Every structure is written in structure tokens, then in C-alpha cells.
Amino acid sequence: MSGWTILCDFDGTISVEDVIDSLLDRFGRPGWEVLERDWRAGLIGSRECMAGQVALLEMTRAELDAHLAELWIDHAFPGFVAKTRELGVPVRVVSDGLDYAIHRILGRYGLDDLPLAANHLAPATPPKQWRLTSPFQAEGCRSGTCKCACAEQARRDGAKTLLIGDGASDFCAADRVDFVFAKHRLIEHCRAAGIPYMPITGFEDALDLLPRLLDGSLAQHARYHEAATA
């Protein structure tokens, strides 16, 4: 074993686009935009926002499945997972998104056996309605999936932890791990907070960086990167 474990965000990190946003654009009834604005303004947490938005989706399971079949992941992610398995590095998908969608999408690539922490999407009544529950929430956390709790669990298991993510749902957890591969908004957060990280554009970069993370040489380069961009 490598001594490392990887926690990996899904929407916008593994997936090319945000799944719930794409569902709301296509199947959402009026009102989901208000919840989105309230969440962005900090008036509600992501769990309350997502539960309210999912309740506004109107679609059959067949429509849901057909939509998910049109969504794609980073083309290099399967190769990245294959490499982590070769090197003995566990990967867990940690997402504030929808478990059903993640399993359906990863299943097309033979990757639906990856351990997953995410919100649970289930049918509701009347027909074409849906509901959200959050089996990985934590007391005091307003997210549906508490990524901080996932990071703490990995730490208790004795492994160093790498977080791969892209946005606000990863901000808190980034401060609880040993290293971050960051995309998009997470880059600015790590830089501002002084969190050890490397910027990536996708899993081709992550695949290139992984051996240097495991042999310990990447930490020194990350400090140099921060100094060079300060």
C-alpha cells in the first residue's frame, strides 16, 4: 500500500458538467433558481438547496436515465483509477451530488464499484417526482455530504489524504487533507488559505503528478509553486 488515500469530487471534477444543474435546466419546475440564489448568498446550506431543487424535478426514470446517458466524464479518469489500483492507492468518490446519477454515469465506464459518499436520490409520489436524503451529512454541517467527515475518517485510518476537487463543496475539506489537486475555484481557495496544492486542468495532469505525490517530491514543488505565484 502507498500510505495515501484519495477523495475525489464528482461534479465538475470527474464529470465534465454539473449533473444537478443539467437536470434542473431540463426538468426543473419554476423555483429552483431562487434556491440557487439563496445558497450562493449563504442564506441556506447546500443540503437544503439540493433537497428543495430535487423536489422540483419532474421526470420519469426513463427520462432521467436517457439524460444521464448523455453526460460524460473526464476522458483520463478511467486511466487514473487504473493507475491508483496498480499502485495500491484507494479512491473514494465524495460528492454533494446524486448517488444514482454517479453510479449510472460511472457504470458506463466499468467504474461503478468505486466507494461513494453522496446524497441519495429516490422516487417520490406522485409519479415523476423525486426526493433527496443525505446519509453522509454530519451534525453542524450544512452540506448534504460532509466531505470534512470523510477526510477525518481517512485520517483516522492512518492514511495521508489527497483531495481532488473544483469548487465550494471542497473548500472545507481542503483544509483537512494533506494535499490537494485543485481545479477552477478551488485553486484560488487553496492559494488564499495557504493549503498545499497543485493546479490541474483534468486527470491527465493528475496522472502525471501522482507518482511524485507518492514519492514525496511533489510537496517541495508545491511550496515552490506557491512562492512563485504569490
Phi, psi and omega in degrees: 000153186276340188087000179242154167227151184243129171253125188233123174296158180254296188292118180083353178248292172284312180279152180288323179230166180284122187294310184296322177299318181293324178292319180294320178301326186264322189237359186283135173278161182305143178120339182291332179294325178296316177299320179297316179295319180296322178293314181296331178277356179081011181283332177224159176275171183293329180296314179295319179297311183295318180299318178293321180290318179297324178294343179264359175284139178229101185198151172278165176297323179297319177295319178299312182297320179296321178294315181297330179293344180267356184261145190236162175249167174306128187297338183267356183296316178303320177293325177296314179297318179301320180292318179297323179291322177298323183268358179074035180252112179295142176239130174236129176279124179238118191219143170270017179262210192250123184299318182300315180296318182296315178298318181296315183290311180295331180299330179294340182252008181071027185241016183283003175270358177296135175304140188223133167242117183200170174291151182260124178261128182220151176296150176231177174248144004288178180304151180076005177256158185220159177222158184240134168236162188231084183291347181247024175284164179222150180301132179085356180252131183270000178278155175292315174247118180278099181291334176297317178296322177297319178294319179295322178297316178297321179295319179297331178283357173091005182266150164288150189236130172254130173255133173243119184201182187220346190210199189300326182292347180260353187301309184295314182295331181301332180276355184250002183246174183272334181201156182227134162261116193243139171243157167050233187295335180292334176300309182296322179296313180297319180297314182293326184268357180071031181272131179299123184206165166229136177284141175227155173259345180177191187279349168298315177296316181299321179295320178293324185278337189303312180301324181285331172296314185290328180271000174089356184280343185287329182300319179294320179294324180296319178296320177296319179301316181295317181296323183289334184254002181291000000 
